[in-house]
Structure formats: C-alpha cells, structure tokens
Amino acid sequence: MINRHQLNAFVRAEWLLMLSAAGFLLTSIIAWRIPSYTVSDFEILYILFVLFIVTTGLKQHGVLERIAQQVEAGNFIPLKMVLAAFFFSMVVTNDVALMTLVPLTVLLNVPYKAWLVIAEVLAANAGSALSPFGNPQNLFIYWHYDISSVDLVITIAPFSLVFLGLLAVSAVLINDIPGKAQKAFSQKSLSPIAYFYVMALIVFILAILRLLPLTIGGVIIFYVLLADRASLRIDYALLVTFAVFFGFTDNLRVMLNSILAHPHHVFLLSALLSQIISNVPTALLLADFTPHWQSLLWGVSVGGFGSLVGSLASLIAYRIYVRTYRNDARSFLIRFHIASYAAFFTGILLYFIILKT
C-alpha cells in the first residue's frame, strides 16, 4: 500500500497534474459535460509518447552523451544551444526542439544548467513563432485565416528577432557565470541499438513534418517492445497531465463561448488567457471571435512566455530537467518565472511599440 509519505511525495512531484485534474473535474461539474477530445489531441499524445521513447533510448545508449562531448569541444556552449533551440524549433516545432535539446543540456559538463535550459525554452518559443508550422497555434492561425506564410513571418518577425538578439546576449553572459565543474564523461563506444534510435529520431521528425506517415511511429514502438523495453520507462505522468489538460481546456472553451462577444483587446486577452489555458487552446478559442489575426498571433506568441503552462513546450522542458535534478525543482521554477515573465512583459511592450494598437 502507498503510505502518507509516498502520497505527499507524489503530490509534490505531480502538482501540475493535480491542478489540471482539479480543473478538469470542477469545469466538468460546472458545465455538466464530459470533455470531448479531438483527433488532434490524440495525435499530439501519440507524438509525445514516441518522442519520449526515442529520447530515452538516445540517453540510455550514450548518444546524447557523445553529442554533449562534441558540443563541449568548442567555446560559447550556451550560445550554440540557444541558437540551436531557436532555429531548430522553426523546423520541427518548439516541443520537438526542447525534447531533443534539454536532455542533451542535462548531460553537458557545465555548471549553469538551469539558466541554460530556461534560455533554451524562451528561444524555442520565440523561434517557433517565426514559422507557419513552428508550433500548433501558428499552424492553426495560418490555415484558419487563409493567410500567406510571408505575411505571417513579416507580422511576427520583430517579436522573434528582438528576442533572438536578447537571448543571444544573455547566452554570452551565461557563459561567464562561475560554478563547480561537473564530472567528466565516460569514454564508451556506441552500441548498434544506439544507431537505431538516431535513425528513429530522424525518421519520426520527417513524419512530424508530414513527409512520412505518422504511423511509422508504430514500428518504433513495436521494436522497443521486442528489443529494448528499458526505453519504455518514460514520464507517463506528463502524458496523463497533457490528456487531463486537454479536457480541462475543452470545458473552458465551451464555458467561455457564450461570454466572448467581440474582438476588442484581442492581443491582451490572448496573451493573458494563455497564462491559464496555454497558447494553443487560446488560439483555437478566440479565432472564431476576431478577424484580427495579427493581434491574435502576437498575443499567443507573447503568451507562450510567462507561466509554465503558457506554452506546453515549457512544461516539457521543466519535466525533463527536474527528472534529473528533483531537488532543484523549486529553485528552477522561481528562476524560470522571473526570466519568463520578464520576457512576457517585454513582449507586451514590444507589441505596442511595433503595432501601436
């Protein structure tokens, strides 16, 4: 049986799951409905499941450690990681970029990992905004409003490029933060199964980009079930958190549909609402009520900063980090919210300077 100490430890570790479950139950009672899940919701959960398996395999079989050694071979490690997060997220989405880079960062032989992970999260959220398919909300706005990719990029470019500059400078400053040296990497050759996970990551990223069918992930799952079940030891609590959170936001969407009547202050509303329900459901919720896609795009992009749930990619990065550094969870959250809300309010100021609305 689970004793009180174990239960308390679980609640402290899975506080976001507890809050999401409470919101799920409360909104279901108030709206008196069972939340509906879309095909897209299940697709996201499936993609996350496969990526968690692949990144776990890459870590267990020494691939990430080997890459970390190569990254450390030169100078300006934080700058390289921040730039990688920014530009990688433009191509494979901020979620995938962070699921690949944060486990690598955890293995880096550097003394300032928390700040570096935070910088990578901000960079991934800023970079993904600059691409029509860099994140789910951009893709939705791109299709819903039938706009050109050029118009979308031009509209949001000031936001992304300003933060690219700020984060690049911050990364250079992080490089000078002193700290204790970490232990050296072990020297070991890669096993044949390690190369399988490298190919699996490449192939599944192509599937995410819709160049291959997503069902190819089933082959990866089947292989792992047969040959490497240790890679199935992933963060299932995070997957459940996502599933519960999707239901919670679906209830909120139904409850708010009857309240929202006009498109005034779309930017501020979308930025603030993202702090509560995340920027993807915010975009889905408000798109039917306003023709002002530019303000909505800016709002959900800025709203990706701020709270941990502003962008679900931030939540993924947080969970990956604290799985290794559990004792640093509270400190990480404090530092994350200081940096992220600084970016949030900077983004709001930038919006009114650039668009004068």
Residue, then its C-alpha position, 0 to 999 in steps of 0.5 A: m500500500i502507498n503510505r502518507h509519505q509516498l502520497n505527499a511525495f507524489v503530490r509534490a512531484e505531480w502538482l501540475l497534474m493535480l491542478s489540471a485534474a482539479g480543473f478538469l473535474l470542477t469545469s466538468i461539474i460546472a458545465w455538466r459535460i464530459p470533455s470531448y477530445t479531438v483527433s488532434d489531441f490524440e495525435i499530439l499524445y501519440i507524438l509525445f509518447v514516441l518522442f519520449i521513447v526515442t529520447t530515452g533510448l538516445k540517453q540510455h545508449g550514450v548518444l546524447e552523451r557523445i553529442a554533449q562531448q562534441v558540443e563541449a569541444g568548442n567555446f560559447i556552449p550556451l550560445k550554440m544551444v540557444l541558437a540551436a533551440f531557436f532555429f531548430s524549433m522553426v523546423v520541427t516545432n518548439d516541443v520537438a526542439l526542447m525534447t531533443l535539446v534539454p536532455l542533451t543540456v542535462l548531460l553537458n559538463v557545465p555548471y549553469k544548467a538551469w539558466l541554460v535550459i530556461a534560455e533554451v525554452l524562451a528561444a524555442n518559443a520565440g523561434s517557433a513563432l517565426s514559422p507557419f508550422g513552428n508550433p500548433q497555434n501558428l499552424f492553426i492561425y495560418w490555415h484558419y485565416d487563409i493567410s500567406s506564410v510571408d505575411l505571417v513571418i513579416t507580422i511576427a518577425p520583430f517579436s522573434l528577432v528582438f528576442l533572438g538578439l536578447l537571448a543571444v546576449s544573455a547566452v554570452l553572459i551565461n557563459d561567464i557565470p562561475g560554478k563547480a565543474q561537473k564530472a567528466f564523461s565516460q569514454k564508451s563506444l556506441s552500441p548498434i541499438a544506439y544507431f537505431y534510435v538516431m535513425a528513429l529520431i530522424v525518421f519520426i521528425l520527417a513524419i512530424l513534418r508530414l513527409l512520412p506517415l505518422t504511423i511509422g511511429g508504430v514500428i518504433i514502438f513495436y521494436v522497443l517492445l521486442a528489443d529494448r523495453a528499458s526505453l519504455r520507462i518514460d514520464y507517463a505522468l506528463l502524458v496523463t497531465f497533457a490528456v487531463f489538460f486537454g479536457f480541462t481546456d475543452n470545458l473552458r472553451v465551451m464555458l467561455n463561448s457564450i461570454l466572448a462577444h467581440p474582438h476588442h483587446v484581442f492581443l491582451l486577452s490572448a496573451l493573458l488567457s494563455q497564462i491559464i489555458s496555454n497558447v494553443p487552446t487560446a488560439l483555437l478559442l478566440a479565432d472564431f471571435t476576431p478577424h484580427w489575426q495579427s493581434l491574435l498571433w502576437g498575443v499567443s506568441v507573447g503568451g507562450f512566455g510567462s507561466l509554465v503552462g503558457s506554452l506546453a513546450s515549457l512544461i516539457a522542458y521543466r519535466i525533463y530537467v527536474r527528472t534529473y535534478r528533483n531537488d532543484a525543482r523549486s529553485f528552477l521554477i522561481r528562476f524560470h518565472i522571473a526570466s519568463y515573465a520578464a520576457f512576457f512583459t517585454g513582449i507586451l511592450l514590444y507589441f505596442i511599440i511595433l503595432k501601436t494598437 
